[in-house]
């Protein structure tokens, strides 16, 4: 799998100074976590689940989640489980490899309980090979729930290794959305417990996800498409604490929360998308299309995610995928800065390669290291290429 693999070779050469690396499910875990990008959720009740997965992989999705939790009604769970088992079996079936198959993306199942995880694994058998792992909702360990999920994962992996000593281990992505973590009086203790259980099981963790919808729900709130999650102060405070405790340089990759709007509607506030980058690229028509679909709020939120140390994003509509990926590409300027800083020894400060800022070698080492990992995952834009050019190429 590779980001922007749908682009032609001439288009890739025009847009990228360094193209994204080819990845496999055996690639370094930190690189895979960074490369998740826009993680597209799909309800497990979809009647043509395999067709949907193949189509979205062919269109550029690199990570998808089949959801058995909040996206489906309680009464639908048994039928949805059967649908998931059938879809995994179909993806795993022998035969000619089809584009958009399990080799082309990281595929997860979001489960409700440890018992459901174990049951699905037993019913799926060898078809689990098509999965990267499981997404765990409302993850916290005050009640021991987190450890029970991890124990279930260990049971599944041990059974896989017994059957095939070379089997690839499945990993989890916990979602932080429990009320115990959200409420101020229990947040620090709960986050400390979460960090301890994640640290003790680090090889099992691919990335940490944030459940902003549940966070907002804890206060009876829901943001409009005119606002980012960072405008909802009680939620942004929780995100800040999550990054503070889990997102340090030796911590975990944390993904951006879901953007839940996907159609146009009445606008209350002014657009958040400047016209000059689009005018410079002769793409004012693209800007108008983004504004008409109210996607300027999503673009602004992605920018704020990255500024706050979050990588990638949970998305619920295919139109969001190219936005997240275009804005994840490293600019040529940032790449040269990262090389400049990572290659320095002994500290000090010097003018940046673009001669427009000061690079301090010691304080920016962690930033440089993470930037180079992101460059491997998403590529480095050519010197005269902006996110507008990448969006135009991805959305046409």
Protein Blocks (a to p, Z undefined) as FASTA:
>chain_A
ZZhklpcfklmmmmpmbdcddddfkbcfklmmmmnmpaddddfkbmblmlmmmmmmmnop
abdcddfblmpcfklmmmmmmmmmmmmmmmmpgcdddehiaklpccddddfbfklmmmmm
mmnmmmlmmpgbdcdehiafklommmmmmmmmmmmmmmmmmmomkbccdddddddfbfkl
mpmklmmmmmmmmmmmmmmmmmmpmbdcddfklmmmmnopacdfkbcfklmmklmmmmmm
mmmmmmgmklccddddddfbfbdcddfbdcfbdfklmmmnopmkmmmmmmmnopmmmmmm
mmmmmmnopacjddfbfklmmmmmmmmpccfklmmmmmmmmmpghiaadddfkopaccdf
klmmmmmmmmmmmmmmnopadfkbcfklmmmmmmZZ
